[in-house]
Amino acid sequence: MQDVGKIPNDISVITALNSIGENILIADMQFHIRWMNCNASDLLTLIAPLYQLESSEDFIGKSMDYFHQRPERQQGIMKSIKSTHRTRITIKDRFVTDIVVTPIINHAEEIDGYIIMLMDVSTKAEEEKNKEKLIKTLSIPILHVWKNTIALPLIGEFNAERSDLLLTSVLFECSSHRIENVIIDLSGVLNFDQDIQFHIQKLHDCLKLIGARCILVGIKPELAITMGALDRDVQIFRSTHAGLEMIINQQK
C-alpha cells in the first residue's frame, strides 16, 4: 500500500506526532527508546519515580524491557511482530494502559524500528473501580418467562469477563430452579470481542451438559458476521417472541 498525497512543507513530522493526542514513543531495532512526544514525556515524568528515575528524559536509551517483569517474553513478542500488536499492561502495579506496538517498515519491507503508543492510561485503583462499576452495570437480569424457561436480555458489551459472569449466573439459576430452556437475547449487545463465537458455544455446551437448552435470539447482521458458524444444534430465532412461541408449542 502506498501513502497518498504530500505533507505540506510547513508541517514537520515531529509537530504532527505531538498533535495526535496520544502517548507516542519510538524505539530502535534493539527495542531501546529513542524518542517520545510531549504527551508521552508528561506521562513518563509521572512514572519515572517508580523506576527511581527523575524525569522522562532518563528513559531515553533504556530498553523496553524496563517495563516488563519477564523481558524474554517481551523480546519474543517484539521479534515476531509483523503488523500492529495490542495488549494491556500494568506498570509497577500502579498504572494500567493499552500498549500498541507497530513496526516501522521501510521501502525494502524491512523493520527500522517500532512506534509504541500508550493509550487509555489510568491508575490501577481507577481500573478496579471502573471494572466493578462495569460488572454492576452489566449485571445479568434473569427473567422467568414460562414454565422452566428463563430469558436473559444482554445489553452493552459482551466480552470474556462478562461471558464468565453470564455462565456462572445461568448455571446456578438452572440448577436451582430446574430450568430446561434458556433464551439469550443478543439484540442489545453493542460491542463484542473477537471470541464471541467461543463464548456462545461454551455457554451452549455447558447448558447442554446439565440438561438445559440454549436458544439464541436477536442476532444482528454485524454480530452474525463476527460470530461466524456455530454448531448445528444451536437453535437461533429472530426474536424472543419467536423463540418463546416455539417452546410453548412444544409443551402443548
N, C-alpha and C positions, 0 to 999 in steps of 0.2 A: 504494500500500500504506500502511495506517495502522499507527502504533505501537499496542501493546496494553498496557493496564494503566496504572499510575501510579507514578512513582518516590516512595518514602517521603520525607516531609518532612525526616527526619534524615539523608538521604543526598544529598550535593551531587554535581553533575556532575563537578567537579574531583576529588573523592575517588574517584569511580568510574573516571575516566580514569587516575588514579595507581595504581589497584589492578589494572589489566588485566595488567600484567607485560610489556608491550611498550614500545618507544621511540616515543612519540607526539608529533608536532608539529602545530600548527595555523598555516596560512598564510592571508593575506588574498587578495583578488582580484588584487592585483599580485604575488602569489607571495612576499610578504615574511613571514618567520617572526614570529609574534606571541605564541606561547605554546608551551611544551613541558612534558611531565610529568616527574616525578622521574627515571624511568629514562633518558629522553632527555637530561636535564640531566647525569646522570652520564656518559653516553656521550660527549656533545659536549664535556665538560670534558677528556676524554682526547684528543679530536680537535682541540680548539682550537689547541694549539701548532703543528699542521701548517699552520694558516692565519695564523700569527703573532698569535693571539689568546690572551687569558689564561684565559678560562673560558667556560662555555656561555652566560652572560649576554650575552657580546659578539656572539652570533649573533642575538639578538633585534633585529628591524628589518632584518636583512640579507635579500637576495633568495635564493631557492632556486638562482639562477644561480651562486651562490658554490660550489656543489658540482660544477658541470659544466664540462668543458673546452669544450663547444660550447653556450653559453647559448641561442642562437637555436633550436637543435633542441629543447632542453628546454622553451622557451616555446611552441613549436608543439604539442608533445605536451600540455602543460598546458591550452592553449586548446581542444584538441579532445576532452578527456576528458568523457565523458557519464556514465560509471559507473566502477567501480574499475579502476585501471590498475596492473599489477605488472611490475617489471623488476628486473634485477640490476645494481648499480653498484659501481665501485671508487672509494674515496675516497683521493685523493692517493697512489695506488699502495701504500697500507698496509692499508686495511680494505676488506672485501668485505661487501655486505649486500643483502638483498632489500628493495626500496623499494615500498611500496604506497600509491598516491595515490587518495583518494576525495573527490569533490566534495561539499561541504555544500550541499544543495538545500533551499530554503525552501518554504513552502506555495504560493508563486506559481510553483513549478517553476523558480526562478532560483538561480544559484550564488552563495552568500555567501562562500565560501572553500574551503579544502581541508584535509583531515586527511591527514597523511603519517605512515606507520609504517615504521620501520627494523627489519627482522626478521632473525634468524639472523646477527647481526653476527659476523664473525671476521676475524682478520688475514689478509693475503694469503698469508703463509707457511703458516698453518694450512689455508687454502683449497687451496693447491697440494698440501700433504701429504695432505689428505683426498681430493683428486682422484686422486692417484697410488695411494692405498690402494683407492679405488673401482675404478679400472681394473684393479688387480691382483686384487681380489676378484671382479670381474665378468668376468675374462678368459674368452674363449670356448673351451670344450672341444670339440674336433673328434673325433668317433668314426667310424672306418671300420667300417660295419655290414654291407656287402655289396659285391659287385663294382661298382667305380666309383661307390659310394654312400657319402655321409657323413651323419652326423646331428649336429645342434648343439642340445643342451638349454640353453635360456636360463633363467637364474634371477636373480630380483631385479628391478631397474629397467631399463626399456627406453626410452632417450631418444636424442636426436640424436647425442650423443657416443658412446654405445655402439653405435648403428647404424653409424656410420662405422668403428668398430673391427671390428664384425662383418663389414662389407662387405669391408674390406681383408684380413682373415684368410681369409674364404671364397674370394675371388677368387684369392688366392695359392695356397691349397690345391688349388683346382680346376685351375688352370693347371699346377701342379707334378705332379699325380697323375692327370690326365685324368679328372676326376670328371664324371659325367653327371647324377647326382641328388643334390640337397641337401635333406635333411629338417630343417626348422626347427621345433623343439618349443617352443611358447609357453606350455605348461601351467604352468611355474614362474615366469612373469612376474607380479610383484606390482604394480608401478607402471609406467605408461606415459604419455608426454606426448600432447598433442592431435594431433601429427603422425604418430601410429603408422601410419596408412594410407599416408602418403607414404614412410615409411621402408621398409615392407614392399614396396610397389610398386617402389621404387627397387632394392631387393635383387633382386626377381624380374626386373626389366628388365635389370639388369647381368649376371645369371647367364645370361639368355636370349641376350645378345649374344655370350657365349663358348661357347654350345652346351650349357649345363647347365640342368637343370630344378629350379625351386624348389617344394618341397612343404611346405605348412604343416600342422602337426598340433597338437592340444591347445588349440584356441582356446576359452576360457571365454566364457560369455554376456556378462559385463561388458566383455570385450575386444572381442567382436563388435560390441557397441553402439557403442563408442568408435571402432573401426576403420572401420565403415561398409562400403561396397561396393568390392570390388576388381575388376580386370579378370576377365573370364570364364575366361581361360586359366590363372589361378592355381589350382592344384589344392590342395584342402583336405580333410583327413581327421580323423576323431575322435581317433585315437591314432597313435603312432609305429608300432605293430604293424600297423595297417590300411594306413598309407602304405607300409611296407616290404613288406607282402604284395602290394600292387598292383605294386610294382617287380619282385619275384621272379616273379610270374605272367607279366609282360610279357617277361621274359628267358628263359622256358622254351621 
